[in-house]
Amino acid sequence: MGENRFELLTVEVQEGRERLLHTFLLALGVAAFGLLAGFTLTAAIVVMLWTYSPLVILLTLTGLYGAAAGCLCWRLTGLLRGWETLPASVDQFRKDCACLEEILA
């Protein structure tokens, strides 16, 4: 029984590591290309509207980018709150402990 639980834990750790690495690489790619797209879009907007009011344009874009960052930060915080590490292994260990307590009692 202990060997089964250890194998389950090993498999879950491996899957979690692979998923975390894959997620990190995808997030890094999204961030890099999103940053490049944001730079070029900002430059295009500023060049296009420079004759109206450069300060207002830059402050407006700063506000929009700040709001987007705040929204993403809020979503990340919510995601991290719901994070569970190795849920199946923890559940199996709890069941095993309950079963051992019944046997020993």
MOZI-V607795 format. One record per residue. N is the residue number from 1. RES is the residue in one small letter. OMEGA is omega in degrees with one decimal (NA if undefined). D_LAST is the distance of its C-alpha to the last C-alpha in whole Angstrom. Layout:
n=N res=RES omega=OMEGA d_last=D_LAST
n=N res=RES omega=OMEGA d_last=D_LAST
This chain:
n=1 res=m omega=178.8 d_last=19
n=2 res=g omega=179.3 d_last=20
n=3 res=e omega=176.5 d_last=24
n=4 res=n omega=-178.8 d_last=24
n=5 res=r omega=179.0 d_last=23
n=6 res=f omega=176.9 d_last=25
n=7 res=e omega=177.7 d_last=28
n=8 res=l omega=178.6 d_last=27
n=9 res=l omega=179.4 d_last=27
n=10 res=t omega=179.7 d_last=30
n=11 res=v omega=179.8 d_last=32
n=12 res=e omega=178.4 d_last=31
n=13 res=v omega=178.9 d_last=33
n=14 res=q omega=179.5 d_last=36
n=15 res=e omega=179.3 d_last=36
n=16 res=g omega=178.8 d_last=36
n=17 res=r omega=-180.0 d_last=38
n=18 res=e omega=179.1 d_last=41
n=19 res=r omega=179.2 d_last=41
n=20 res=l omega=178.4 d_last=41
n=21 res=l omega=179.1 d_last=44
n=22 res=h omega=179.1 d_last=46
n=23 res=t omega=179.6 d_last=45
n=24 res=f omega=-179.7 d_last=47
n=25 res=l omega=177.1 d_last=50
n=26 res=l omega=178.9 d_last=50
n=27 res=a omega=177.7 d_last=50
n=28 res=l omega=176.9 d_last=53
n=29 res=g omega=178.0 d_last=55
n=30 res=v omega=-179.7 d_last=55
n=31 res=a omega=-178.0 d_last=56
n=32 res=a omega=-178.0 d_last=58
n=33 res=f omega=174.8 d_last=60
n=34 res=g omega=177.5 d_last=60
n=35 res=l omega=177.3 d_last=61
n=36 res=l omega=178.8 d_last=64
n=37 res=a omega=178.2 d_last=65
n=38 res=g omega=177.5 d_last=64
n=39 res=f omega=-177.1 d_last=67
n=40 res=t omega=177.1 d_last=69
n=41 res=l omega=177.9 d_last=69
n=42 res=t omega=179.5 d_last=69
n=43 res=a omega=-179.3 d_last=72
n=44 res=a omega=-180.0 d_last=74
n=45 res=i omega=-179.1 d_last=73
n=46 res=v omega=179.3 d_last=75
n=47 res=v omega=-177.5 d_last=78
n=48 res=m omega=-175.0 d_last=78
n=49 res=l omega=-175.9 d_last=78
n=50 res=w omega=-175.7 d_last=80
n=51 res=t omega=-178.8 d_last=83
n=52 res=y omega=179.7 d_last=81
n=53 res=s omega=-176.7 d_last=79
n=54 res=p omega=-177.6 d_last=77
n=55 res=l omega=179.7 d_last=75
n=56 res=v omega=179.8 d_last=74
n=57 res=i omega=-178.8 d_last=73
n=58 res=l omega=178.2 d_last=71
n=59 res=l omega=178.0 d_last=69
n=60 res=t omega=178.6 d_last=69
n=61 res=l omega=177.4 d_last=67
n=62 res=t omega=178.1 d_last=65
n=63 res=g omega=178.5 d_last=64
n=64 res=l omega=179.4 d_last=63
n=65 res=y omega=177.2 d_last=61
n=66 res=g omega=177.9 d_last=59
n=67 res=a omega=178.1 d_last=58
n=68 res=a omega=178.5 d_last=57
n=69 res=a omega=178.1 d_last=55
n=70 res=g omega=177.8 d_last=53
n=71 res=c omega=178.9 d_last=52
n=72 res=l omega=177.6 d_last=51
n=73 res=c omega=178.4 d_last=49
n=74 res=w omega=178.5 d_last=47
n=75 res=r omega=179.1 d_last=46
n=76 res=l omega=178.4 d_last=45
n=77 res=t omega=177.3 d_last=43
n=78 res=g omega=178.8 d_last=41
n=79 res=l omega=-179.1 d_last=40
n=80 res=l omega=177.8 d_last=39
n=81 res=r omega=-177.7 d_last=37
n=82 res=g omega=-176.5 d_last=35
n=83 res=w omega=175.5 d_last=34
n=84 res=e omega=179.1 d_last=31
n=85 res=t omega=176.9 d_last=30
n=86 res=l omega=-174.1 d_last=29
n=87 res=p omega=-178.3 d_last=27
n=88 res=a omega=179.1 d_last=26
n=89 res=s omega=179.4 d_last=24
n=90 res=v omega=178.9 d_last=22
n=91 res=d omega=178.9 d_last=21
n=92 res=q omega=177.3 d_last=20
n=93 res=f omega=176.8 d_last=18
n=94 res=r omega=178.0 d_last=16
n=95 res=k omega=178.7 d_last=15
n=96 res=d omega=178.6 d_last=14
n=97 res=c omega=178.8 d_last=12
n=98 res=a omega=178.8 d_last=10
n=99 res=c omega=177.6 d_last=10
n=100 res=l omega=179.1 d_last=8
n=101 res=e omega=178.6 d_last=6
n=102 res=e omega=-179.2 d_last=5
n=103 res=i omega=-177.3 d_last=6
n=104 res=l omega=-177.6 d_last=4
n=105 res=a omega=NA d_last=0
